[in-house]
Amino acid sequence: MGILYLVATPIGNLEDISARALRILRESVLIAAEDTRHTGTLLKHFEIRSQLTSYFEHNKLNKVDFILEKLSEGDVALVSDAGTPAINDPGYELVKAALASGFDVRPVPGPSAPIAALTVSGLPTDSFLYLGYLPSRSTERRKAVGQVSNLTYTLIFLESPHRIVDSLEDLLSVLGDRRICVAREMTKFYEEYWRGSVSGALEYFKSKEPRGEFTLVVAGKTKEERSVWTEEELLIVIKQELKADKSAKEISTELAEKSGWNKKEVYALINQNK
């Protein structure tokens, strides 16, 4: 039985690929790629001739059986367009299927845009929350950001060039003028890191035509800034969480972090409203 390897590939600079990644790609009986044209360019550059097949959002259900069959013959490598597979792509589904079929799944670590941006942001790295791409519509985007606005974790988002200004406006409106690092075109020729306030980033990217892919790293809410929920606000959320069939202990732990209330106080309110 083969092993499913999740092989991280460069997010820009081809020199970032590891020797182990190249060996796994060469030795695999199949490489499953998000975009065969994109990955084909990478394989051609390194003179790798392993069989290549597509595996992306719209064909993932049709391709799983074929890939599992290949795993019975030998190792298979899964790659995304750039960075670490299974992050913001359908690799998760293949990993689940491979594990359910008794195959071993192993990572070949390497580049990852969210982690790369976080490490150079100048913001706290000890605890962070990665949220992928923000919703495309402003109403949904503000709602999504609002759900994490009271958390102390450093927040990481991905964004496209045509929405970066709108997203910065919504971040400013919902989160306030926090510290931010905007990473653009990381490891590529036009690599850029903008560090400062959200309002400053908004003015900067309004003044030029944004290009490339963006990773936003935003400061979490400081403990001094955290607002304490009213009892009415807390009860509304408690009732919602109880409907989700969560335990009182689980709810009290989660809401104590978000609401500013003591865990024992939250626990008592939960028991009063069961």
N, C-alpha and C positions, 0 to 999 in steps of 0.2 A: 504493500500500500504506500502511496505517495504522501507527501506533506504539502499542505497549502501554505505557501509563503506569502505574506503581505510585505511587498518590497517597496520601500520608500524611494522615490526618485526625485531629482533636482526640481526646485521650484523656479529655477531660472538658470543659474550657472551650472553647466554640465560637470564641472570639476568637483561638485559636491556629492556625486554618487560614490558609494563605498565600493571597495574591492570585493566585499562579500556579496553585495547586491549584484555586481556584474557576474560573479561566479554563479549565483543562483539563477539568474536570467539565462545564462549560457547552458546550464545543466537541466533546466526544466523541460518537460515534454510539451508544455503549453504555457503561453503567457496570455492571461486574460486582461485586456486593457480597456479602459474607459473610452478611448479614442484610438483606433488602430493607426490612423495617419500620424497622430502626434507621437505615439509610442514608437511607430515605425521609424521616425526620424532619429529618435534616441538609439534604437537598436542598430540602425545603419551606421551611426557615428561610432559606435563601439564594436561594430562588426559581429553582431549577435544574430544568429540565424534560426533561433528556436521558433516553433510554430506559434502564430499569433492569432487570437480571436477577439472579437469585441464582447464586452460585458458592460452594459450601461443601463440607465434607468428604464428605458423603454423595451429592452429585450431580456432583462434579467431573469424573468420567469421561464423564458424559452431556453436560455443558455445553461441554467443550473445543472440539469441532468447531463448535458454534454460534458461540462467541466468535471462533474463528479465521476463520470466514466473515465475521463483522462486521468483523474487522481488514482484510479485503480491500476493505472499503467505506470505512474511515476509522479514526480513532483510537479506541481503547478504553481506559477508565480502570478499573483494578482497585483496590478499596478493601476494607479490613477493617472490623470493627466499630469499632475505635479504634486509632490509632497507625499504624505502618508496615506495609503488607501484605507477605505472604510470610514474616513472622516469626510462628511458631506458628499458621499457617493454611495451607490448600492452595495458596496463591499460587505456591509454588515449582513445582508441577506445571504450572501454566499458563505460567509463564515458560519452563520447559524446552520445552514444546510450541510456543510462539511462536517461540523461537529456532531450533528444529529446522525450522520451516516458513519460515524466512527473514525473519521480521518483526523489526523493531528494538524493543528494550525499554529504557525509560528511567525513572529514578526522579524523583519529585517529592518531595524530602525534606521532613521535618516532624517532628511529635511521635513519640516512641518511649519507651514506659514504662521499659525497661531502662536506656537511656542517661540519661533524665531523673533516675531514681533514683540512678544512679552518680554523676552530676555533683554532686549535693547531699549525698552520703553522708558526705563527710569522709574517705573511704578512698582508697587509691591508684587513680588512673585511667589510669596509663601502660600497664598490661597487665591485662586482665580476661577472664573466661570466662563466657559466657552459656549457661545450661543449661535455660532454659524452665521448664515446670512439673515439679515433682518427682513421682515415681511416687506413686500414691494409697495403696499398701500400705506399711506401715512396714518390712517386711523388704527390699522392693525399693528403698525410699527410702534406707535406711541403706547398702545396697550401692552405689547410685548416688553418694551423697555420699562414701562411702569411696574410690571410684575417683579422686576429685579432692582428697582430704584432704591429700595431700602436696605439692600445687602451691602456688606462691607467688603466683599470680594472684588478684586480687579476684574473688570468685564472685558471680554474679547468678542468682537464681531467681525464678519467679513462684509464687504460691500463692493458694488460695481461702480465704475466711473460715472455713469449717467444718473446714479441715485445718491452719490456721496454728499452733495450739498443739501438735498432734502433730508437725508438721514442726520446730518450734523445739526440742522435746524430742529429736528424732533428731539435729538439728544439734549440739546440746550434747553428746550422747552420742558422736557420731562425730568432730566437729571440736574439741571442747573449748570453753572459754569465750572465744571470739574476739570481736572488735569486730564490730558489726552495725548496719546502718541498715535499719529497717523502714518502707517507704513505703506509705501507704494512701490510696486515693482521690485520687491526684495531680491537681492543677488543679481539683478539684471543691470543693463547699461545705465538706465535712467533711475536707478535706485534712489529713494528719498525717504527721509524720516522727519516728520514735522512734530515737534513737541511743544506743548504750551497749554492754553486753555481751549475749551470747546468753542468759545466765541471767537478766539483768535484763529483757530483752524477753519471755522466757517468763513471768516473774512478772507483768509488766504486762498482757499479753494474756490471761492466765488470770483476771485480776481483773475483766475486762469482757467484754461480748459482742462478739466481733470482727465487723465489718461491712465490706463493700466488697472490692475486689481489692487484693492485696498484692504488692509487689515487695521481695525481700530482697536486700540487698547485704552480703556477708560478707567479712571480711578473709581474705586468703590466708595460708598458713603462712609465717612468717618464716624466713629462711635459718638463723638461730640455732636455731630450733625443729625443723628438718627432721631426721628420724631417718634413719640410714643403714641400708639393707637388709642383711641377712646374705647371704652368698654363695648359700646354699640358696634364699632367697626370690628372689634375682635370677635364678638358674638356672631356677626354675619359670616365671617370666614370659618369659624368653628363649625357652624351648622353645615356649611358647604363641605368641609373636610369630613364630617361625620357621615354625610351621604356617600362619600367615596369609600366607606367601610374601612377607615384607618383606625388604629388603636389610639386610645387616649394618650398613651405615652409617646407615640410617634407624632401625633398632632401637637402636643405640648412642646416637644423638642423643636419642631419646625417653626411654630408660631412664636416661641420665645425669642428666637433669633430675628424674626421679621418685625415683630410688634413692639419690642422694647419692654415687654412685660416679663416678670419673673416666671420661670417654668412651673413652679408650684401654684402660682396664681392662675396661670392658663389651665393647668390640670384641674383645679378646683372648678373653674367655670365650665369646663367640658363635662364634668360629672353632674353639674347642676342642670345641664341642658341636654342630657341624653334622652 
